[in-house]
Amino acid sequence: MKKIINIVLAFFVILISGCSQKVGVKALVPAQVDRISQTKVIAVTDFTHDRVGLSRKIEAKLSNFEINNKKYFTVVSRNDINKVLAEQKLQNSGLVNDENIVKVGELIGAQAIISGNVNPATKEDSYFYEARVRCANKKCSELETYRVRCMKRLFGLSAEIRIVDVAKGDIIYADTLSRAASFKHCADDSRAIPSKTMIAQKLAQDIADEFTYKLTPHYRRFDVKLLEDPDLDYTKKQEQLLEFSLQYIEKGRYDKAEQLLKELIDSTDMKSYVAFYNLGVVKEVQGKYKEAKEYYEYADNLMIEPVDEINEAIVRINTLIKNKQKTLEQLKR
């Protein structure tokens, strides 16, 4: 019995030791389609064969998108587009022609026009069997296996979307976006698979979300590990400084954590890479990337053997600095 308890305790210690403390970071990421930031007055036309309302969903997403409480795009009213189309005696389908798109864009004051074509939603079924177990007699003293017929249904939706620069008359963006969803239904299931119409609407919303994501700067969230074990022979006081700084970081008290980590750095004669690294994390969480980079580089210079967290931090902070600069440029345009 004692041996079993020791094994359980050892497993618990291993499990706990593998769970390092982490802190959440929120970082600005630039729009993938950089050029769209130069044409922020946009119009979304009715897409051809759009039975799922994709163009309306995209228009709503772009109209409502805000970053730092400020609208990113100015979206031209759909009524203004329809009025110009009527005056020019053009059908919406005529906007597949770049010359017509540029003409309409100039008349409605748009810098870019988004158009597209939605392909019919697809549905594909495949069949298989799954094993089940049930009682073989009334007393259930024996069990037997049996098989039930099941179906896997795969739904799909795709759309070709493009953006034309009105002033230059060329294509800013063109791609086919697609989404899929799968469901399983067996003969003994009580719930039915959702309808094709319902799923197509959900997939259209997913495509609208993905498209908006490509065109807009946004915040990305991720976790960063903290270093919890001393890298030097800490005194009792230094161990407490490290322990308490981690506790303050966990509670979001970065000001207090910074104070304790700086005290730890001074008391170790600036020889503890753990203190420098954790202070870099604090600055990264606060969005002070240049300061974070300095602390990470101090930690890096103190390393003898490679430390994964520090190596990752050096690469990550350089990327964050570049992304932030590019994002700020997009926001200022």
Helices and strands as residue ranges (DSSP letters): H 2-17, E 22-29, G 34-38, E 41-44, H 54-64, E 66-67, E 70-71, E 74-75, H 78-87, G 92-96, H 98-108, E 112-118, E 122-135, E 143-165, E 171-186, H 196-215, E 218-225, H 236-250, H 254-267, H 273-285, H 289-302, H 308-332
